[in-house]
């Protein structure tokens, strides 16, 4: 009985003995018992093996925690580095490299002197400026791609490119700007880029008419076809002074159109491609294949007294106007209104506070008025490119004093 009690006592003390938590007297008692008890010796060995195994597991778990922690730290560092790299690349792209500009958002002129192409260009978008021009050349055709970045354009950039050989054609962003010794206006280039093969292409013809701003002259209009004759019926008849220019443009830029009829409630005028070909001395359909020829044909009509010019208005609204407000611009000559256009402010906005409108008119002296917020302005001079600012209900022309 005494031996069994001692055996049970030693077994209870073994875990503390292994961890060195027993007193010296107890250690002597345990060691004396172990010297004569194989069962307790095996129990001690088993407990030590389990303890070593538990310690190894703990070390492995601790190692895995450290590896996992380090791994997450590496992931976070890598993500931060990647974000910084993306931000740096985006910054360089936005503020240094730039984004490709639509030619419709640029003001430019092109001149060719021997093999040198001279491009003067500026961004018409408020808050952006030209950053660079990328050139390419293929068999006499030179192409300029203009890139812009955030900033203020102080003056047009002048860029010169020397071609490898003779220059036959120069494109700016896909629009023809110079061809066969003929400079092409950006307005005509925009129309030429929208030329249509078939008069039955309703969407294509509609885009062409919108680009020509036909509603400026005839108000709201509808279209219909009579075989290859295009009939445009508006609220009012187009002014006689420039029916031919617009007919020449449409019949040249719609490949299979044979005639154009302008019609209002009580008037009608039809102009055929054959008549215009006889007047300019060549087949006007050549203008569909070459914008330089189209420009020459327009110039020939000018020589006959049908002068044609685009008049631009750039309007900055410093006052707070509702974007749903209807704005009406009227153009006057010799006391008669010759063009009018109305729209909601939001439909004309080029930027948060800037409106732009263009009128194609017979060359001459014009004034314009604007009705905004129910108030009509007095007459103001209209020039080929005029900038005005509205402040405190007053319109100020750029360059004039307060």
C-alpha positions as CSV (number, residue, x, y, z in Angstrom):
1,X,0.0,0.0,0.0
2,X,2.8,2.4,0.8
3,X,4.5,1.6,-2.5
4,X,1.3,2.3,-4.5
5,X,0.7,5.6,-2.7
6,X,4.3,6.6,-3.4
7,X,3.9,5.6,-7.1
8,X,0.7,7.7,-7.4
9,X,2.3,10.7,-5.7
10,X,5.3,10.5,-8.1
11,X,3.1,10.4,-11.1
12,X,1.3,13.5,-9.9
13,X,4.5,15.3,-9.4
14,X,6.2,14.3,-12.7
15,X,4.8,17.2,-14.8
16,X,6.1,19.7,-12.3
17,X,9.3,17.8,-12.0
18,X,9.8,18.1,-15.8
19,X,9.2,21.9,-15.6
20,X,11.6,22.2,-12.6
21,X,8.9,23.4,-10.3
22,X,9.3,20.9,-7.5
23,X,11.4,21.4,-4.3
24,X,14.8,19.8,-3.8
25,X,13.3,17.3,-1.2
26,X,10.6,16.3,-3.7
27,X,13.2,16.0,-6.5
28,X,15.2,13.5,-4.3
29,X,12.0,11.5,-3.5
30,X,11.1,11.3,-7.2
31,X,14.5,10.4,-8.4
32,X,14.9,7.6,-5.7
33,X,11.5,6.2,-6.8
34,X,12.4,6.4,-10.5
35,X,15.6,4.4,-9.9
36,X,13.5,1.4,-8.8
37,X,10.2,2.0,-10.9
38,X,10.2,1.2,-14.6
39,X,6.6,2.3,-15.0
40,X,7.3,5.8,-13.8
41,X,10.4,5.9,-15.9
42,X,8.3,5.2,-19.0
43,X,5.7,7.7,-17.9
44,X,8.5,10.3,-17.5
45,X,9.9,9.6,-21.0
46,X,6.4,9.8,-22.5
47,X,5.8,13.2,-20.8
48,X,9.1,14.5,-22.1
49,X,8.4,13.4,-25.6
50,X,5.0,15.0,-25.5
51,X,6.5,18.2,-24.1
52,X,9.2,18.3,-26.9
53,X,6.6,17.7,-29.5
54,X,4.4,20.5,-28.1
55,X,7.4,22.8,-28.1
56,X,8.3,21.9,-31.7
57,X,4.7,22.6,-32.7
58,X,4.7,25.9,-30.9
59,X,8.0,26.9,-32.6
60,X,6.5,25.9,-36.0
61,X,3.3,27.9,-35.4
62,X,5.4,30.9,-34.3
63,X,7.5,30.6,-37.4
64,X,4.4,30.5,-39.6
65,X,3.0,33.5,-37.9
66,X,6.2,35.4,-38.6
67,X,6.3,34.3,-42.2
68,X,2.6,35.2,-42.7
69,X,3.2,38.6,-41.0
70,X,6.2,39.2,-43.2
71,X,4.3,38.1,-46.2
72,X,1.5,40.5,-45.6
73,X,4.0,43.3,-45.0
74,X,5.7,42.5,-48.3
75,X,2.3,42.5,-50.1
76,X,1.4,45.9,-48.6
77,X,4.8,47.3,-49.6
78,X,4.3,45.9,-53.1
79,X,0.8,47.4,-53.4
80,X,2.1,50.8,-52.3
81,X,5.0,50.7,-54.7
82,X,2.6,49.7,-57.5
83,X,0.2,52.5,-56.6
84,X,3.0,55.0,-56.6
85,X,4.2,53.7,-60.0
86,X,0.7,54.0,-61.5
87,X,0.3,57.5,-60.0
88,X,3.7,58.5,-61.4
89,X,2.9,57.1,-64.9
90,X,-0.6,58.7,-64.8
91,X,1.0,62.1,-63.8
92,X,3.6,61.9,-66.6
93,X,0.9,60.8,-69.1
94,X,-1.6,63.6,-68.0
95,X,0.8,66.5,-67.4
96,X,3.8,65.6,-69.6
97,X,2.9,63.1,-72.3
98,X,-0.6,64.3,-72.8
99,X,-3.8,62.9,-74.5
100,X,-4.5,63.0,-78.2
101,X,-6.7,65.9,-79.1
102,X,-9.7,65.8,-81.4
103,X,-9.0,68.2,-84.3
104,X,-12.5,69.8,-83.6
105,X,-11.0,71.1,-80.3
106,X,-8.0,72.8,-81.9
107,X,-7.4,76.0,-83.6
108,X,-4.6,75.7,-86.2
109,X,-3.0,76.9,-89.4
110,X,-0.7,75.0,-91.7
111,X,1.9,76.4,-94.2
112,X,4.3,74.4,-96.3
113,X,7.6,75.9,-97.5
114,X,9.6,73.5,-99.6
115,X,9.9,70.4,-97.4
116,X,9.1,72.3,-94.1
117,X,5.6,71.9,-92.6
118,X,4.9,74.9,-90.3
119,X,2.0,74.2,-87.9
120,X,0.6,76.8,-85.6
121,X,-1.8,75.2,-83.1
122,X,-3.5,76.0,-79.8
123,X,-6.2,74.2,-77.8
124,X,-9.7,75.7,-77.9
125,X,-10.6,73.8,-74.7
126,X,-10.4,76.0,-71.6
127,X,-7.9,74.6,-69.1
128,X,-5.8,72.6,-71.7
129,X,-2.7,73.5,-73.6
130,X,-0.7,71.8,-76.4
131,X,2.1,69.6,-74.9
132,X,3.6,68.0,-78.0
133,X,3.1,67.1,-81.7
134,X,3.8,63.6,-83.0
135,X,4.7,63.5,-86.7
136,X,4.5,60.7,-89.2
137,X,5.1,60.6,-93.0
138,X,4.2,58.2,-95.8
139,X,4.7,58.8,-99.5
140,X,4.3,62.6,-99.4
141,X,1.5,62.5,-96.8
142,X,2.5,64.1,-93.5
143,X,0.3,63.6,-90.4
144,X,0.4,65.6,-87.2
145,X,-1.1,64.3,-84.0
146,X,-1.5,67.0,-81.4
147,X,-1.5,66.1,-77.7
148,X,-2.7,68.4,-74.9
149,X,-2.3,68.5,-71.1
150,X,-4.0,70.5,-68.3
151,X,-2.8,74.1,-68.4
152,X,-3.4,77.6,-69.9
153,X,-2.5,78.2,-73.6
154,X,-0.7,81.6,-73.7
155,X,-0.2,81.7,-77.4
156,X,-0.4,79.2,-80.4
157,X,2.5,76.7,-80.5
158,X,4.6,76.9,-83.6
159,X,6.1,73.5,-84.6
160,X,8.1,72.9,-87.8
161,X,8.6,69.4,-89.3
162,X,11.0,68.8,-92.2
163,X,9.7,66.1,-94.5
164,X,12.0,63.5,-96.2
165,X,10.7,64.5,-99.6
166,X,8.0,66.5,-101.4
167,X,4.9,67.3,-99.4
168,X,1.6,66.6,-101.1
169,X,-0.8,66.5,-98.2
170,X,-0.8,67.5,-94.5
171,X,-3.3,66.1,-92.0
172,X,-3.9,67.4,-88.4
173,X,-5.5,64.7,-86.3
174,X,-7.1,63.1,-89.4
175,X,-8.4,66.3,-90.9
176,X,-6.8,67.6,-94.1
177,X,-5.2,70.9,-93.4
178,X,-3.1,71.4,-96.6
179,X,-3.3,69.7,-100.0
180,X,-1.6,70.4,-103.4
181,X,-0.5,73.9,-102.4
182,X,-3.9,74.7,-101.0
183,X,-4.5,75.6,-97.4
184,X,-7.7,74.1,-96.0
185,X,-9.7,75.9,-93.3
186,X,-10.5,73.8,-90.2
187,X,-14.3,74.5,-90.8
188,X,-14.1,73.0,-94.3
189,X,-11.9,70.1,-93.0
190,X,-14.6,69.3,-90.5
191,X,-17.2,69.1,-93.2
192,X,-15.0,67.1,-95.5
193,X,-14.4,64.5,-92.7
194,X,-18.1,64.0,-92.6
195,X,-18.8,63.5,-96.4
196,X,-21.4,61.0,-97.3
197,X,-21.4,58.5,-100.2
198,X,-25.2,58.1,-100.6
199,X,-27.9,60.8,-100.2
200,X,-30.1,58.0,-98.7
201,X,-27.7,57.8,-95.7
202,X,-30.1,59.8,-93.4
203,X,-27.9,59.8,-90.3
204,X,-24.8,60.8,-92.4
205,X,-26.6,63.6,-94.2
206,X,-28.1,64.8,-90.9
207,X,-24.6,65.0,-89.3
208,X,-23.4,66.9,-92.3
209,X,-26.3,69.4,-92.1
210,X,-25.7,69.8,-88.3
211,X,-22.0,70.5,-88.9
212,X,-22.9,73.1,-91.5
213,X,-25.3,74.6,-88.8
214,X,-28.1,74.9,-91.5
215,X,-30.6,75.7,-88.7
216,X,-28.8,79.0,-88.2
217,X,-30.2,80.2,-91.5
218,X,-33.5,78.3,-91.9
219,X,-34.5,77.4,-88.3
220,X,-35.9,74.0,-87.6
221,X,-36.0,71.8,-90.7
222,X,-36.9,68.4,-92.2
223,X,-35.4,66.3,-95.0
224,X,-36.9,64.2,-97.7
225,X,-35.7,62.6,-100.9
226,X,-36.8,62.6,-104.5
227,X,-34.6,59.9,-106.1
228,X,-31.1,61.5,-105.7
229,X,-32.5,65.0,-105.0
230,X,-32.3,66.2,-101.4
231,X,-35.1,68.4,-100.2
232,X,-34.5,70.5,-97.1
233,X,-37.6,72.4,-95.8
234,X,-37.1,74.9,-93.1
235,X,-39.1,77.5,-91.1
236,X,-37.7,80.3,-93.4
237,X,-36.0,80.5,-96.7
238,X,-32.2,80.6,-96.8
239,X,-30.8,84.0,-97.7
240,X,-30.2,84.3,-101.4
241,X,-26.6,85.5,-100.8
242,X,-25.4,82.1,-99.8
243,X,-27.7,79.5,-101.1
244,X,-25.1,78.5,-103.7
245,X,-22.3,78.1,-101.3
246,X,-24.3,75.7,-99.2
247,X,-25.6,73.9,-102.2
248,X,-22.1,73.5,-103.5
249,X,-21.0,72.1,-100.2
250,X,-23.8,69.6,-99.9
251,X,-23.8,68.5,-103.5
252,X,-20.0,68.1,-103.4
253,X,-19.9,66.2,-100.1
254,X,-22.8,63.8,-100.9
255,X,-21.3,61.7,-103.7
256,X,-24.5,60.7,-105.5
257,X,-26.7,63.7,-104.8
258,X,-27.8,65.3,-108.1
259,X,-29.8,68.3,-106.8
260,X,-30.7,70.3,-103.7
261,X,-34.0,72.0,-103.0
262,X,-34.3,74.7,-100.4
263,X,-38.0,75.0,-99.4
264,X,-40.1,77.0,-96.9
265,X,-43.8,77.4,-96.5
266,X,-44.3,79.5,-99.6
267,X,-40.9,79.4,-101.5
268,X,-38.7,76.9,-103.2
269,X,-35.4,77.0,-105.0
270,X,-33.6,74.0,-106.6
271,X,-29.9,74.0,-107.6
272,X,-28.5,71.1,-109.5
273,X,-24.9,69.7,-109.5
274,X,-24.8,70.3,-113.3
275,X,-25.6,74.0,-112.9
276,X,-22.9,74.5,-110.3
277,X,-20.4,72.5,-112.4
278,X,-21.0,74.9,-115.3
279,X,-20.6,77.9,-113.0
280,X,-17.3,76.9,-111.5
281,X,-15.9,75.4,-114.7
282,X,-15.4,71.8,-113.5
283,X,-17.3,68.8,-112.3
284,X,-18.1,69.7,-108.7
285,X,-18.0,66.0,-107.7
286,X,-14.2,66.2,-107.9
287,X,-14.6,68.0,-104.6
288,X,-15.7,64.7,-103.1
289,X,-12.4,63.2,-103.9
290,X,-10.2,66.2,-103.1
291,X,-10.8,68.8,-100.4
292,X,-8.4,71.1,-102.2
293,X,-10.6,71.0,-105.3
294,X,-13.6,71.8,-103.1
295,X,-11.8,74.8,-101.6
296,X,-10.9,76.0,-105.1
297,X,-14.6,75.7,-106.2
298,X,-15.7,77.7,-103.2
299,X,-13.1,80.3,-104.1
300,X,-14.4,80.5,-107.6
301,X,-17.9,81.2,-106.3
302,X,-16.4,84.0,-104.1
303,X,-14.9,85.5,-107.3
304,X,-18.5,85.7,-108.6
305,X,-19.5,87.7,-105.6
306,X,-20.7,84.9,-103.3
307,X,-18.2,85.5,-100.5
308,X,-18.4,83.0,-97.7
309,X,-16.9,83.2,-94.2
310,X,-17.2,81.7,-90.8
311,X,-17.9,84.1,-87.9
312,X,-17.1,82.7,-84.4
313,X,-18.4,83.8,-81.1
314,X,-16.7,82.7,-77.9
315,X,-18.7,83.7,-74.8
316,X,-17.6,83.4,-71.2
317,X,-20.4,83.5,-68.6
318,X,-19.0,84.9,-65.3
319,X,-22.5,85.4,-64.0
320,X,-24.4,82.5,-62.5
321,X,-26.9,81.2,-65.1
322,X,-29.1,78.2,-65.0
323,X,-28.0,75.5,-67.5
324,X,-31.7,75.0,-68.4
325,X,-32.0,78.7,-69.4
326,X,-32.7,79.2,-73.1
327,X,-30.2,81.4,-74.9
328,X,-30.9,83.0,-78.3
329,X,-28.3,84.6,-80.5
330,X,-29.3,86.7,-83.5
331,X,-27.1,88.2,-86.2
332,X,-28.0,91.4,-87.9
333,X,-26.9,93.3,-91.0
334,X,-28.3,96.6,-92.3
335,X,-31.2,96.4,-89.8
336,X,-32.3,92.9,-90.8
337,X,-31.8,89.7,-89.0
338,X,-29.9,87.3,-91.2
339,X,-29.3,84.4,-88.7
340,X,-30.7,83.1,-85.5
341,X,-30.0,80.2,-83.2
342,X,-31.6,79.2,-79.9
343,X,-30.8,76.4,-77.4
344,X,-30.5,75.7,-73.7
345,X,-27.3,76.9,-72.1
346,X,-26.3,73.3,-71.3
347,X,-26.4,72.3,-75.0
348,X,-23.9,75.0,-76.0
349,X,-21.5,74.7,-73.1
350,X,-17.9,73.9,-74.2
351,X,-16.7,74.1,-70.6
352,X,-18.4,74.9,-67.3
353,X,-18.8,78.6,-68.2
354,X,-18.0,79.0,-71.9
355,X,-20.3,79.0,-74.9
356,X,-19.2,78.8,-78.5
357,X,-21.3,79.4,-81.7
358,X,-20.4,79.8,-85.3
359,X,-22.2,81.4,-88.2
360,X,-21.4,81.0,-91.9
361,X,-22.3,84.3,-93.6
362,X,-21.6,86.3,-96.6
363,X,-18.6,88.5,-95.9
364,X,-19.6,91.8,-94.5
365,X,-20.2,93.9,-91.4
366,X,-22.5,92.3,-88.8
367,X,-23.7,92.9,-85.3
368,X,-25.2,90.3,-82.9
369,X,-27.5,90.3,-79.9
370,X,-28.1,87.7,-77.2
371,X,-31.1,87.0,-75.1
372,X,-30.3,85.3,-71.8
373,X,-32.2,85.1,-68.6
374,X,-35.0,87.0,-70.3
375,X,-32.8,90.0,-71.0
376,X,-31.8,91.0,-74.5
377,X,-28.4,92.7,-75.0
378,X,-27.8,95.7,-77.3
379,X,-26.1,95.1,-80.7
380,X,-22.4,94.2,-80.5
381,X,-19.8,93.9,-83.4
382,X,-19.4,90.4,-84.9
383,X,-16.0,89.6,-86.3
384,X,-14.4,86.5,-87.7
385,X,-13.4,85.4,-84.2
386,X,-14.8,87.5,-81.3
387,X,-14.6,86.9,-77.6
388,X,-17.0,88.4,-75.1
389,X,-17.4,88.0,-71.3
390,X,-20.7,88.5,-69.4
391,X,-20.2,90.0,-66.0
392,X,-22.9,91.6,-63.8
393,X,-25.3,91.5,-66.7
394,X,-22.9,93.4,-69.0
395,X,-21.0,92.1,-72.1
396,X,-17.4,93.1,-72.5
397,X,-15.4,92.4,-75.6
398,X,-12.0,90.9,-75.1
399,X,-9.3,93.6,-75.1
400,X,-11.7,96.4,-74.1
401,X,-11.7,98.2,-70.8
402,X,-14.3,97.9,-68.2
